Amino acid sequence: MQPYMKVGTLEVLLVDAEGIRHTNLLGRPSYYVIIKCGNQEYRSKQSSGEDEKVSWNEKITFKFPLSNWKKLTHLKLRIMDTELFTDAGFVGETMIHLGGIVTVGRDSGFIELKPLPYNVVLEDDTYKGEIRIGFRFTANTTSFRAAMDNSPSYDEQYDLGYQPSPSSVDQTDHSLAETSTSGDSFMYRRTNSETSVFSESVDDSSYSGEASPWFYPNVKSNQASLTRLGMKLHNKNASDETLQDDDAVDSELEMMKERFAKLLLGEDMSGSGKGVCTAVTISNSITNLYATVFGQNLRLEPLNPEKKAMWKREMNCLLSVCDYIVELIPISQNLQDGTEVEFMKSRPRSDLYINLPALQKLDAMLIEVLDSFQDTEFWYAEKGSMSSNSTRTGSFRRVVVQRNEEKWWLPVPCVPPGGLSEKARKHLKHKRDSSNQIHKAAMAINSSILAEMEIPDSYMSTLPKSGRACLGDSIYRYMCTTDKFSPDHLLDCLNIATEHEALDLADRVEASMYTWRRKACMSNSKSSWTMVKDLMSETDRNDKNHVLAERAECLLLCLKQRYPELSQTSLDTCKIQCNKDVGQSVLESYSRVLESLAFNIVAWIDDVICVERSVRNQDK
């Protein structure tokens, strides 16, 4: 018999139930719950409370060898009532799928889900109320004897008779009854990591500062023993350096497990099925990773080595899903006897095959641009630190202060009194041109991917009935009455002053364009919005709606050309949120963050050039 074994412990927090109705004529029943997991079946204590809301506040524990949990896919709960003269009156049941909880808990060593309501139904799916349950799964290494002592005996495990839970709350301990069992106090414990916001940051409302009422005092020590570092702490001969190396490896491993668990559950760690699709999850992950790595980088300087390594490591993990998005192409091969045979060969999907290597090349080029600013003649000063005590002598002119007022959140670039050398100026100009070309390439890829995405039905359903309502009378009148439509002349007449006004106009023009296209296609028998191009080619070119749609498209294109840094329109945002194609999601989010990084680098270089030029002009 093995002295140690892997044990998986599932702790079920039975909180309360609401909406439970009984049909007895005499007396008021109390309820208990029969919980079955595999071959173990426990009976809870009698409920407390009145009317249709009852509570238990009881914890029940199931322990099995970790290998057995692969076969335990469901947890079944049957609510029974005890009436005046009868017992075991059936009220309803609920079935909870354990696959995601066990998988994540087994891989990461620990998972905790706050109490959530589950429907109580009859055998014919008749709704009978809700029961609120929380879960915590721990995978741990424990001695075989200890595991057997803390769990029902071997014979009891295979006895299907009703048993009071041996691990339910000690009747002398009233902490459960006295402590609130709200969802806030039942949290998912995250890895203590300062690195990526691969998932959303945990805010103050997502956890409680106090320990959960059913936390054991030794949970932290048990959790530490899950890692190799925790096991090595008991080895007195292990060196401190070895422990530090193992600590770094284990921290990184646990962090990556948490990231993949987040992807697996669609950003819904509760396991209640409210997560988003895989495409949106990966898109959010790439966006959040970019914010973590580059969000605090506001200067022309090499990226921190740790953040650079994290960017490459986690991006490789996220991009690895594209290895399985393939298409089959026919190829031919000649055998030794001269016979030519044809067969299908898989390769990356065409859009990934073309765009993904290009984006990776642009990524490497941007990192190289930042690395080139290692030893520079300029430096930065934070707002309020412009004094003569600076370690480098420089000139802080009025123009610098004015520039700082415009972009108060950015550090101020500083140059020597005589300005930069000719070599430094050429270097800045060269890197600006390179970053600008990278920005244009990333923006072109992003625009092409967004154009290929399907138009969500949710967007089409929000369109007004007429394009005139979108644009307003003045713009609509110009687009209808002019024989030779000039979008540039129309934009000049509108006197757009801010980017916000330009984005608002782009949203309205785009909405009117699809409104007119929909009207032009109403008479056609085809109804799928994925065939809009085919429909438009079959529509009479003299149709008024078709002409207006074409003019709106020209106006939108001209507007985007005049304002190349325009933010994404409402349709683009809706496409990203509703997209379910993982490949398109990877390309769109990757190109979007590279576009943002390239734009920032160009802006930072422009700031340095502006300050340097002002200093040289004032020194003349």
TAHU-V759273 format. One record per backbone hydrogen bond with DSSP energy under -1.0 kcal/mol. CO is the residue of the C=O (numbers start at 1). NH is the residue of the N-H. If there is no record, write none. Layout:
BEGIN
CO,NH ; CO,NH
END
This chain:
BEGIN
3,144 ; 5,142 ; 6,66 ; 7,140 ; 8,64 ; 9,138 ; 10,62 ; 11,136 ; 12,60 ; 13,134 ; 14,58 ; 15,56 ; 15,57 ; 16,132 ; 17,54 ; 18,130 ; 30,82 ; 31,47 ; 32,80 ; 33,44 ; 34,78 ; 35,42 ; 36,76 ; 37,40 ; 40,37 ; 42,35 ; 43,165 ; 48,55 ; 50,53 ; 52,19 ; 52,20 ; 54,17 ; 55,48 ; 58,14 ; 60,12 ; 62,10 ; 64,8 ; 65,68 ; 68,71 ; 71,73 ; 73,98 ; 75,96 ; 76,36 ; 77,94 ; 78,34 ; 79,91 ; 79,92 ; 80,32 ; 81,89 ; 82,30 ; 86,83 ; 89,81 ; 92,79 ; 93,121 ; 94,77 ; 96,75 ; 98,102 ; 99,103 ; 100,104 ; 101,105 ; 102,106 ; 103,107 ; 104,108 ; 105,109 ; 109,139 ; 111,137 ; 113,135 ; 116,133 ; 118,131 ; 120,128 ; 121,93 ; 122,125 ; 126,122 ; 129,120 ; 130,18 ; 131,118 ; 132,15 ; 133,116 ; 134,13 ; 135,113 ; 136,11 ; 137,111 ; 138,9 ; 140,7 ; 142,5 ; 143,147 ; 144,148 ; 145,149 ; 146,150 ; 153,157 ; 156,159 ; 163,43 ; 165,168 ; 170,173 ; 174,178 ; 175,179 ; 191,193 ; 203,206 ; 212,215 ; 216,219 ; 218,222 ; 219,223 ; 220,224 ; 221,225 ; 223,226 ; 224,227 ; 227,231 ; 228,232 ; 229,233 ; 231,234 ; 232,235 ; 235,238 ; 239,243 ; 240,244 ; 241,245 ; 242,246 ; 243,247 ; 244,248 ; 245,249 ; 246,250 ; 247,251 ; 248,252 ; 249,253 ; 250,254 ; 251,255 ; 252,256 ; 253,257 ; 254,258 ; 255,259 ; 256,260 ; 257,261 ; 258,262 ; 259,263 ; 260,264 ; 261,265 ; 262,267 ; 263,266 ; 265,268 ; 266,276 ; 268,271 ; 277,281 ; 278,282 ; 279,283 ; 280,284 ; 281,285 ; 282,286 ; 283,287 ; 284,288 ; 285,289 ; 286,290 ; 287,291 ; 288,292 ; 289,293 ; 290,294 ; 291,295 ; 296,298 ; 299,301 ; 304,308 ; 305,309 ; 306,310 ; 307,311 ; 308,312 ; 309,313 ; 310,314 ; 311,315 ; 312,316 ; 313,317 ; 314,318 ; 315,319 ; 319,322 ; 320,323 ; 321,324 ; 322,325 ; 325,349 ; 327,347 ; 329,345 ; 331,343 ; 333,341 ; 335,338 ; 339,335 ; 341,333 ; 343,331 ; 345,329 ; 347,327 ; 349,353 ; 350,354 ; 351,355 ; 352,356 ; 355,359 ; 356,360 ; 357,361 ; 358,362 ; 359,363 ; 360,364 ; 361,365 ; 362,366 ; 363,367 ; 364,368 ; 365,369 ; 366,370 ; 367,371 ; 368,372 ; 370,373 ; 379,414 ; 381,412 ; 382,385 ; 385,387 ; 387,390 ; 397,401 ; 398,402 ; 399,403 ; 400,404 ; 401,405 ; 402,406 ; 403,407 ; 407,410 ; 412,381 ; 414,379 ; 415,395 ; 416,419 ; 421,425 ; 422,426 ; 423,427 ; 424,428 ; 425,429 ; 426,430 ; 427,431 ; 428,432 ; 429,433 ; 430,434 ; 431,435 ; 432,436 ; 433,437 ; 434,438 ; 435,439 ; 436,440 ; 437,441 ; 438,442 ; 439,443 ; 440,444 ; 441,445 ; 442,446 ; 443,447 ; 444,448 ; 445,449 ; 446,450 ; 447,451 ; 448,452 ; 449,453 ; 456,460 ; 457,461 ; 467,471 ; 468,472 ; 472,476 ; 473,477 ; 474,478 ; 475,479 ; 476,480 ; 477,481 ; 478,482 ; 486,490 ; 487,491 ; 488,492 ; 489,493 ; 490,494 ; 498,502 ; 499,503 ; 500,504 ; 501,505 ; 502,506 ; 503,507 ; 504,508 ; 505,509 ; 506,510 ; 507,511 ; 508,512 ; 509,513 ; 510,514 ; 511,515 ; 512,516 ; 513,517 ; 514,518 ; 515,519 ; 516,520 ; 517,521 ; 521,524 ; 528,531 ; 531,535 ; 532,536 ; 533,537 ; 534,538 ; 540,543 ; 543,547 ; 544,548 ; 545,549 ; 546,550 ; 547,551 ; 548,552 ; 549,553 ; 550,554 ; 551,555 ; 552,556 ; 553,557 ; 554,558 ; 555,559 ; 556,560 ; 557,561 ; 558,562 ; 559,563 ; 563,566 ; 569,573 ; 570,574 ; 571,575 ; 572,576 ; 573,577 ; 574,578 ; 575,579 ; 581,585 ; 582,586 ; 583,587 ; 584,588 ; 585,589 ; 586,590 ; 587,591 ; 588,592 ; 589,593 ; 590,594 ; 591,595 ; 592,596 ; 593,597 ; 594,598 ; 595,599 ; 596,600 ; 597,601 ; 598,602 ; 599,603 ; 600,604 ; 601,605 ; 602,606 ; 603,607 ; 604,608 ; 605,609 ; 606,610 ; 607,611 ; 608,612 ; 609,613 ; 610,614 ; 611,615 ; 612,616 ; 613,617 ; 614,618 ; 615,619
END
